[in-house]
């Protein structure tokens, strides 16, 4: 009603004998839909019900739907009331209702089908208060429910359906309608009596299509209690408490409407309930006076004035009321409640009913007062049968708190907290429904509890005196101390299985505290797993009498042993056992240490898990089972190097400096990883893992340029998860590669996550199981400044060190003493890589030497020496702490550096050290070879070096036939080369003039490789004078210190001889020593002539010579 000229109406037109619905526009009452009714009369009461849903109006008269009309737009915006059109009428009992919310219940007892709207077919309520569908032959009969709220994703529809014979042309069926979207778009579930099937299906727009069915004989004119449970997209039809058929439509079923229907059939429905259904865990104390989730199947059930669920059998032999659950009963569950048997029936009992499949197929746990017994039993089709019973003192009108624990086919009954009975049936116990029941007895029930058995993780500490969901053989009990004790009969095994609501995963941990007891023939306590029956399961545990940890299988006769470990074991002592199952692999750890492992070759998660003894007594506590989905391998989180001779004081110094500790020196430091390890006695490698691992001595490899290092042994610290490998000797200076194989696994079998990036990683791994560790290490013994070189700079570190300086304490004894000098003395001048010298101070000196000129030797090699001399530039001395010199050689072949030592002339200091400051012997290494010698001034005495002092000498050999100019290169690339440290610890700036050695032909006094006038003049200018021995430039070609006839004759004998030095003959392709020796022969009395066959091809770059008598005559004449 929007105003006096705009409203809709529905009512009776007695004059025309019709019911009509229409609209008034201010001038005309327009009937838009009508239905004739010849029985209409005045002065008669008619009960009208008008149902308005958006734009649709339905008229129901005296419980019968008369007509339905849909307007062009919603009709809920205006007001409602009474009216007449030019008529007189009387009205009464006006009621306005909104559609109900859940739960909805209609029993049709008032002759009304509240909020049910017929959308097809004729619907009426008969004398038996059934809501009856009577469509025309070939038509559907559908009546849908209007609710004030959307349906939840999970709900139940209950109805008592009654198939009728409609006569010729009719089918025989009755159905629950759900997900109703329109007359040709809905789903159905019900009984099809003609086909003898329970069906679930959908209307595809043309006809009813069956999606799932279950065949069994069905009877017309028989009530069937049908319950349709909707769970998201799945529908399950249960009839009389037994699941008949189900189907998953794959899409939500809650966005449509629900109702009742037939397909061209006549059927009646005694009641309709639409409600939420109970989710697990479920508990109902009936304090609201309602048993809304109970579905009575037999007997008269009601909530009494004490808020208890009372049943009287009446004509029924058995009484059953089942709880309506949203989810199927899980594999493991607890069913509990208060049972109070009452007198007044043919018997006095009360039961918890489970695995209910039909009125003659269910199981129960019951108190039988008259018999004085607790039963666990089943209905065998004829009556209640006890499978196991226990005598007890029982009384009527007494509360008993009973709990049934079920798992798989096992069931146990606990009454008032005490374990009463156990039994194993031959089939699973979760296929049917659960609830209450009696047989010929009155009883009351309360506090119904249904909950799933434990899921993972699960822990049982037995502190409540119960072993919940443990299904045990005889001999098990919970002690007063809260421990689960096995005391089987002599010769018998004791097994107790844990019942879980879910299957065990492929990877799980089973743990318990186990204590073996005395008093039985054997002494053991076991964890069992992969249990498939009393003659097929696996075990792991302690055999205390034998002193063995064992793992194996039991086949009903033999406890086979697959793995064992001898160890001293004791009874009456707690052991913390953890069994880790990873697919087919089982590992047993005791008190945190791995004892056994075995690959059984087949998945171990398919069976059950529990506890056991083999002809023994034992106690168990703190049992836990948890999924361990850990598939990430163990990681190395710290790497250390150390020494077996390192002292605890040194370990403390490492800890104080933040560089290590008891495990040694930490090298897993990211950017600093490749800084040199300087200690002289590193013979251990330690790795700390982020979890316990299985690791062996052979899993580590240490390789350097000389090959693999041997592993002498390994130890494991379970407290810190540190593995320490001891090598067969100390690591020498070298590039070292540390490798750890990914055969290393954690306790659950995951392989090492070991990937490592040098100078970046501080922890191994890429996040995935598997991957070996490989990390580089630089060992340079004596490199106290960790720069990859052992040099005079390291002398400076040790010189200024204190006892706590870990890099100066090169033997790791906790103090810096002369014993640490050996590490530097033995390695000074060695380096792993080129190292920069660093910035220089203000002091500047130059280094050089005397250029030498010698005649190439013939026959045997010539040995010589050259000093490297310091020049201050101003003639004054310079104060130094240390110096080192490295000399290389460049030039053609034939001269070789052989060593050196203290300088021959004006030595700045002497060697060996001690007592001198020069390191003993020096070092010849490299390719081409160089010579290194430095001081090791650990005492810090100031070394005053005079201008012109020799720092070191270099020794060399000259091979016969050698020719050319050679340079003694003074190398100044880094601290392991030529370097000088001033007395103020600064680096001295150097300029270098490297000396040369010229090896020339006999008679050449000037080094130009020609014997000529200049050489003759050199002799004549100093003829008969004493000069420095061997001073060719002064004419002493014979080296006797006197320029005389022999020197003159040597020049004259070779006068005009010449040779092109090797550097001009091809540089790197200079003539060989053999060719040089051949040339030397030609210089002595051979003249230039034609090439001969012996030498023409071999030495085309040199002149040929032949004997000349005139040359000899001329020499004699002179």
TORNUNU-814982 format. One record per residue (C-alpha): z negated, y negated, x; residue in one letter. Coordinates in pm, whole numbers, plus 50000, padded with zeros to 5 digits. Each point is the difference from the previous one (the first is absolute). Layout:
BEGIN
ZYXA ...
This chain:
BEGIN
500005000050000X 501224967450160X 499834978249689X 500505000149619X 503745002650050X 500085024850290X 498275033649988X 500715037349985X 498685024149740X 499655036849915X 498875014049665X 500695016049663X 502504989049735X 498705018649697X 502704987049770X 502815013550216X 498015030050118X 500334994750370X 498174991850317X 501584971850200X 499764979350317X 501654966150045X 499824962750070X 499274968549791X 501944969150109X 498484975149754X 502335007849710X 500825036950011X 497965031750044X 502625020350189X 499365037550011X 501505013250322X 498965036449967X 498745020349708X 499275034849876X 499875011149637X 496785013649853X 500235008649629X 496285007049985X 498994964050049X 497774987549720X 497744971049926X 496215002549992X 500175026450277X 498434996250348X 502315005250291X 498675002150358X 502524980750205X 500095000350377X 502454977150176X 500575006650369X 501544971750198X 501385006050349X 501844970350143X 503054997349768X 499495032949812X 498035004649679X 499005033649850X 498595004049650X 497685029249934X 498835005849641X 497155023849931X 500585015450341X 503725004849954X 502524979750196X 502274982749752X 502304979250216X 500524983650337X 501934968050065X 500824980750314X 500324962349981X 502194979150226X 497034986750195X 496295008050050X 497874994249690X 496574996650164X 499944962050051X 498724989849653X 497115008549772X 499405029049757X 498625002749647X 500735007949631X 502684987349761X 501995005349677X 503404988549876X 499564986049646X 497515028249929X 496315007949955X 498285025350225X 496595010150136X 499175007750365X 497085015750187X 498815014050336X 502094977950223X 499885012450360X 501834987650307X 499985022750306X 501604999250341X 501265032950149X 497395020150184X 499585004050371X 499225033050166X 498455022849911X 501805004549670X 499035027049753X 501335006949653X 498985030449794X 501764988749682X 496845007649799X 500244966649817X 503545006749893X 501324974150239X 501985003450319X 498724968250156X 502494982950230X 502435028649986X 503394987249894X 502685023949876X 503294991150163X 501955029349858X 499405025949734X 497405000249723X 496335001850101X 497015006149776X 496465013450008X 499495032649810X 496935014449840X 498925016550323X 499934965650160X 503035008650208X 502514973450089X 503195017149891X 503554992950110X 502645008449736X 503374986850118X 503285007849836X 501785030750128X 501674991650330X 497934968550056X 497094992450231X 496574991449882X 498274976150238X 496884978849952X 498844978350287X 496654984250077X 499434963050049X 497364990450255X 498754966050105X 500455007150368X 502365017550230X 499385036250075X 498465008150336X 501925020050256X 497815030149927X 498975009449647X 499755029049757X 501305006049648X 498165026149794X 501045013449663X 499505030849786X 503555009749908X 500895023049712X 503555012749956X 501285004049644X 502995016849844X 502124972149853X 502415023649833X 503725003950024X 501704979350269X 496804989650175X 498985008150354X 496435009150088X 498274977650255X 497274974050055X 499814976050292X 498154972250171X 502274970150059X 499574978750314X 501824973150194X 501594989549670X 502554972250060X 502035004449682X 501245025749744X 502285016150256X 498034993250316X 496715018550025X 498395030950147X 498245028849828X 497675029250061X 499085026349747X 500425033749836X 503375012549889X 498995028749776X 503475013049926X 500845003050371X 496535012450095X 499624973550268X 497854971450112X 502424973050111X 500054966750179X 503164979349982X 501694967649908X 502444985349748X 503204991250185X 501424977949725X 501665028849821X 497545028549975X 496705014250123X 500475014050355X 497565025450147X 498864992650359X 497365027350033X 498775028449782X 497585028949980X 500695029749771X 497345017749798X 499635010749634X 499134970849771X 498805001649640X 500634976649710X 497034988649794X 497695003250299X 498184971250164X 500764994450368X 497864975450194X 502604983050216X 499154976050279X 502714981250183X 498834984450326X 502134972450152X 499614992550370X 502434973050103X 503375017449960X 498675035049936X 499165016049666X 497925031649957X 499475017749669X 496825020149953X 499495020549683X 496605012949904X 498764991450348X 502805018250182X 502754982450192X 503325010949853X 502714978150148X 500454969050213X 502814977950123X 500334970350233X 502444974349862X 499914980350325X 499284966449831X 496934984949829X 499365012449646X 497524973349890X 502254970749907X 501125014949665X 498065009249684X 498505033149892X 499835018449672X 500895031749815X 503305015249902X 502175028649884X 503645008650045X 501415007749656X 496745018049926X 496934997949780X 496655000050182X 496504987049958X 497614984350249X 496275001949930X 498934972750241X 501334977650273X 498094987050302X 501364978450278X 497614993050281X 499364995250362X 499145031950177X 497245006350245X 500664996450368X 498175018650271X 497234997650081X 498915002449637X 496474995449864X 498874994849641X 496384997349891X 501064991949640X 497804969250004X 502604981649788X 499685026249727X 503565011550053X 501605030150163X 503344982850025X 501485022450266X 498935032549841X 502475021249809X 498165024649774X 501985032149956X 497555022249816X 496654993749837X 498544968449854X 499344974650275X 498264966549967X 497924975350196X 496505002449854X 497304973849964X 498785007650353X 503414992050150X 500645036250072X 503015021249917X 498935024749732X 502025030249895X 499435023749710X 502295029949980X 500395001549623X 502595026249923X 501234999950361X 498935027350234X 500634979750313X 499654962650029X 501984980150254X 500394963050070X 502184989850290X 500074967350188X 503334981950003X 500824991450362X 502704977150128X 500735022650292X 500255037650039X 496835017250106X 500085000350381X 499935031450207X 496364993850085X 497744983849743X 496454996749872X 499275004049629X 496444991249906X 497834990949708X 496735004749822X 499905031849790X 497415004249725X 500345032549803X 498574997649651X 498965025349743X 501745001949668X 503115019850080X 500815036350043X 499154996450369X 498304974650226X 502154988450286X 501844970650151X 502894999850244X 502154979450229X 503585010249926X 502724998550264X 503545012550053X 500474998849621X 503515011549911X 499575012149644X 497215009449758X 500025034850150X 500714991350362X 497414979150182X 497145002950245X 496434988249973X 496584996750159X 497285004049739X 496325003549926X 499265028949763X 496434994649883X 499675032349804X 501205020650298X 498044979350250X 503054997450222X 502394975850161X 503605011649981X 503234991850171X 502715016449794X 503194998149800X 501365005849651X 502005032150010X 501744995349663X 497255017349809X 496904981950107X 497924985050280X 499695023050303X 497634995650296X 501625003450343X 496694993750176X 496544993249858X 496484991850112X 496785006449814X 497974968449938X 497284986949777X 501804979149738X 498854983049682X 501584982649704X 499504962649956X 499894996250379X 502284978350211X 501815016750287X 502084979850242X 502925022850087X 502764993450250X 503055021250055X 501694996050338X 503495014450006X 502625002650270X 503095020949979X 498785032149841X 496404996050118X 497204987149780X 496304994350052X 497334990649747X 497144977050092X 497174995249747X 497434972750039X 500994996550366X 499745036950089X 502935022750074X 500065027249734X 503295019250003X 503275002950191X 503185017549900X 503635002650099X 502555003849723X 503475013650048X 501844968049917X 499664962250050X 497414982649783X 501734966649950X 502925009949777X 498104993549679X 497714974049845X 496234995350030X 497234992049757X 497095014849802X 499665031149788X 497785025449832X 500435033949843X 498345001849657X 497444974450110X 498754965349925X 499584978550309X 499914964450121X 501624986750314X 499764968150201X 501034982750320X 503305017850036X 501314995550353X 503425009550131X 500964990650351X 502435011550259X 498745019950289X 499704983350335X 503014984050158X 500404992050365X 498024987850177X 497045020349871X 496525004250142X 497135022049885X 496534995950153X 498155022549749X 497204974349974X 500005002749619X 499315037150023X 503485008849877X 503095013250172X 502424982449768X 503425016449982X 499065027650242X 500935033849857X 497985025950177X 499565037250028X 496485013749972X 497384988550244X 500534962250003X 497374974349908X 498974964450076X 496714998950187X 497164975849945X 501104982450318X 503374992049843X 502025025950189X 502495025349869X 498835034050113X 501875033150012X 497865031449987X 502295028249898X 498955036049958X 500105021250316X 503545009350089X 501494974049767X 501864968250073X 499104967349830X 502794976649891X 499724966949816X 503194981349914X 500304963049931X 501824991849679X 502204969150021X 501924982349727X 503044998950224X 501715022550246X 499114996150362X 502454978550195X 501945012650299X 497604981350227X 496274999749934X 496645002650171X 497235023649884X 496624992550152X 496465013149963X 496715003050181X 499485037050067X 496785017450102X 499905037250068X 496875018449886X 498295031450117X 499175029349778X 503405015749931X 502025025550196X 502324972750124X 499514963250076X 502854976749910X 501004970449787X 503624993449911X 502384975249846X 502715017449801X 503434987049912X 503365011249865X 498045021849754X 502325020149775X 497515026149891X 497035020150124X 502285019950232X 502204972050128X 498564969350167X 499634983250337X 496724990750168X 498584980450291X 496434996950116X 497175011750220X 498975035750066X 496584992150137X 499025035050098X 503165005350202X 499994965050147X 503534993149879X 501934974149808X 502705019049814X 502994993649780X 502075025549814X 500755017149666X 498295024949773X 502175026049826X 497305017249800X 499145023950281X 500264983050339X 498924965450113X 502864995950249X 499524975250285X 502894976750082X 498084976950236X 496545000950154X 497794981950250X 496925013250174X 497064976249986X 496245002449988X 499084997349630X 496635000749826X 498765007349652X 497774974949819X 501994971750156X 502334976249821X 503634998350109X 502384973849857X 503275018649935X 503284983149915X 503055020549914X 503214979750020X 503015014549818X 503394986250084X 502675019949820X 499855033750180X 497684988550279X 496225003549979X 497564984250246X 496265005350013X 497824972950150X 496265003550048X 497784969850053X 503124979650069X 501535023050262X 503085021449931X 499195036850038X 502925019249851X 503474995349866X 502565024149863X 503424997449838X 500015024549708X 503734995749952X 499754991649631X 498724970849797X 496235002149958X 499604976549702X 501075023949725X 496645016849958X 496464988249942X 497244990650244X 496305007450017X 497145016450187X 499205035750095X 497945024350203X 500955034750121X 496985022349934X 497784971550108X 497634972749883X 500784963350055X 499334965049872X 502584973049935X 499674962849939X 502064968149973X 503185017949904X 503004977149983X 503705003749954X 502404971150045X 503694995050030X 500984989250344X 503424984749966X 499774987350355X 503485005250141X 499644974550277X 499525014250344X 497114990950229X 500514969650217X 498914992150353X 498014968049975X 498904996650363X 501245013550334X 497834999750312X 500315009850363X 496985009450203X 498645019750289X 497715029750021X 498204982350288X 499574967149813X 496354991349960X 498094990649685X 499404965950160X 503754995350021X 500355010949636X 497414973749909X 501974974150195X 503175009449810X 498134996449672X 498524966550102X 503404986750096X 501535012049672X 502525021750180X 498625034549926X 496825020150013X 498865035950022X 503535012849936X 501414979850289X 502314970150022X 501964991849683X 503764997950062X 501134998149634X 499924962350009X 503434989749873X 501444972650225X 497685009450289X 500845037249989X 502194999550311X 497684979850221X 499275021050305X 497235025849998X 498374993750342X 497435027650048X 500445026050270X 498445029449812X 501425000049645X 500065036549895X 499264998849626X 501794988549687X 498094995949673X 501314993149650X 498024990349694X 501435010549664X 499414985149658X 498875033949870X 499095034550124X 502955018950146X 500925033850134X 501134993850357X 500285020350318X 500254994950375X 503725007849997X 500784973349741X 499834972250260X 502614993850271X 499764976550298X 503274994550188X 500914976950286X 502924997850242X 498745030250193X 499775022449691X 497415011849750X 496304997850074X 497845030449937X 497305000549730X 496795016150119X 498204999349665X 499214981649677X 496894991249800X 499534987749642X 497284977049870X 499705006549626X 497714970249954X 502494974450128X 503255019949947X 500824995850370X 502005025550198X 499724998150379X 502395017550237X 499085005250366X 502915001250245X 500315021750306X 499914969450226X 499904962250007X 503054980849885X 501934984650291X 501714966349992X 502985005249774X 501594994249663X 498215025149775X 501045012549658X 497245013149770X 501185023349724X 498125016149711X 501785026449794X 500054998249622X 498775035749983X 496694981649982X 498895000649635X 497144987249793X 497675023449815X 502385001549705X 503025009450206X 501794966550026X 501844996150328X 499254971750239X 501354966049901X 500604990950362X 502884975350036X 499204973750261X 501714967750108X 499054990050355X 498384965950036X 499774996749621X 498065029149855X 496255001750000X 499965028749749X 502575027549979X 502225008849708X 502604988549754X 498065010449691X 501635034249964X 498705033750111X 501785013650307X 501044982450318X 498855004850357X 498324972750200X 501664987750319X 498584970250183X 500604985750346X 497314992150253X 500224981950333X 497705013750266X 499864978850315X 496955009850197X 498294970150158X 501674973849778X 496774982949907X 501894970749852X 502045025449793X 503374984950097X 501775033250085X 499654992950374X 497275007350254X 499894969950230X 497854974850182X 499434984249659X 497995031049904X 498024996350324X 499044965849868X 498855015349665X 497775025450169X 498764974750256X 498624977749726X 498855027449761X 496555009249879X 498695033749886X 501114994749641X 503634992650081X 501645031349865X 503394993350160X 498494995550347X 497855031449966X 502915021950094X 498055032650018X 498084994249675X 496535005250145X 498564968949837X 499944978150312X 502514982550226X 499505012950355X 502055008950307X 500785033049826X 502314980649771X 502044986850298X 501755033250042X 501954995349681X 501574968350134X 500405011150362X 501875031749900X 502374982049762X 500434965050139X 503604989149986X 500965024149723X 501124988249659X 501435014949682X 502214970249926X 500864965850143X 497074976249957X 500074962350013X 497944982850271X 498634971849791X 499664963050077X 499414988750360X 497314976750126X 500324970250233X 500065019650328X 503475005750145X 501075021150297X 503215015150123X 500635035550115X 502605011150245X 500525018150329X 502065001150317X 503665009449971X 500785029750223X 503165010050187X 500355035150141X 502725022450130X 500885029449785X 498385031350141X 502025029350124X 498775035649987X 496524994549845X 498644976149741X 498324967850101X 496594990949851X 498834964549968X 497644976549825X 500094965649849X 497064977449913X 499814979549682X 498534966850110X 498174973149802X 500784963550069X 497854972449859X 502474972650072X 497504976350160X 498585023650258X 496575001749837X 498445033149889X 499775010149632X 496975016749835X 500845031249805X 498295028349817X 502855024849981X 503685004050064X 502655026449958X 503545002750125X 502835021249870X 503125002450217X 503305014949904X 503205003950201X 503534988749917X 503115005750206X 502325028550082X 498735035250065X 498285011450315X 496634982150001X 497045015249815X 496534986349933X 497495026050112X 496634983049949X 497934973250160X 496494987350054X 498184970950153X 502164974150171X 500845004350368X 499474963650088X 497144977549889X 498975023249716X 498274981549714X 497815030849942X 499925036150102X 499865033749830X 499065025149886X 497544988849733X 497215003150097X 499284985350252X 503064977449972X 501234984649678X 503455015549999X 500405030649778X 500615031550199X 503585008150083X 501714979949731X 502565014049763X 503665009250037X 501595006549661X 502904991649776X 503725004550026X 501104984450222X 496675002950176X 497714970350045X 496834996550200X 496834985649845X 496734991550172X 497174978549877X 496414991550065X 497065012549795X 497364973550053X 497345014049769X 497254982250193X 501474965849937X 499924987550360X 502244970050062X 502955008650217X 501074970150210X 503635006150093X 501504979150280X 503474985749987X 502435025750142X 497745029849933X 501595033349928X 499025013649659X 501505034850036X 502645017850199X 502875020749872X 501155030650191X 503585011449991X 502455025050148X 503574992350106X 502395029549995X 502565005050280X 503254982249933X 498474974949760X 501634965849993X 499364969249790X 497494973849901X 496955011649798X 497534977649816X 496325008449965X 499654985449651X 496574986449926X 499675009149628X 498004975649787X 500685012349645X 496465007949891X 496395008050091X 500935034550129X 502434983450241X 499414971250242X 497094979049877X 497214979350152X 496674990649842X 498294969450142X 496274997850063X 499644980849673X 501535030149813X 503224980849931X 503445014550063X 501684985650308X 503524986449954X 502465016750235X 503304991450163X 501795027950181X 502415002250294X 500685037150034X 500645011050362X 503105019250101X 500865028250233X 503485000250152X 501215032550152X 503074993550214X 502215015250275X 498925002450366X 500414967750193X 499814977349691X 497204975350085X 500754975949714X 500305023849706X 503564990749909X 501225035950052X 502314988150283X 499415003750377X 501454968750148X 499404967550181X 496934990049802X 498285032450093X 500994996250369X 498674964549995X 496685012149850X 499565023550295X 501184975750267X 497814971749863X 496855020250064X 501235022350283X 497125012850212X 497404984349767X 497105016949823X 500274996549621X 498415015949696X 500885037050012X 502945007749772X 500884963549942X 503775004149966X 500594962849955X 498514994650349X 502215027550146X 497475028650022X 502325026149855X 498175028950165X 496574989649877X 498225000950336X 498924963449993X 502294990250290X 503564986949968X 501845017250280X 502915021050117X 499565026949736X 500224974149724X 503104984450164X 501695033750051X 499395008849633X 501794968849888X 502875004850245X 500385036649915X 500494991049633X 501684966750048X 502434992049717X 498685028749790X 499414990649638X 499365015649662X 500094987649643X 496495003949857X 499655024449706X 499364972449744X 503594988250071X 501325035449980X 499265006249642X 496334992349943X 498615029249810X 502875021250137X 499014993550361X 500995025950261X 497825030350030X 497675005250289X 502355026650141X 502904975350009X 497704974150159X 499035024550273X 503675007950068X 500734963150038X 497144996450244X 501685025350228X 503244980349991X 498204968250106X 499075016150329X 503254999450201X 502665005349735X 502964976549956X 502014991449694X 502925023449949X 502115017049733X 498345019149721X 499645036850060X 499815029049764X 496275003550037X 499064965849865X 503014982249860X 499455011149639X 496235001150003X 499374964650129X 502964977849930X 497814969149981X 498935002150364X 501934996850327X 500925030750207X 498995001550363X 501215019550307X 498665003550360X 500944972550244X 499725005350377X 500624963250058X 496914991549801X 497965022750221X 501614986050315X 499384964649887X 496365007649934X 499645015350349X 501664970550158X 497724975349831X 
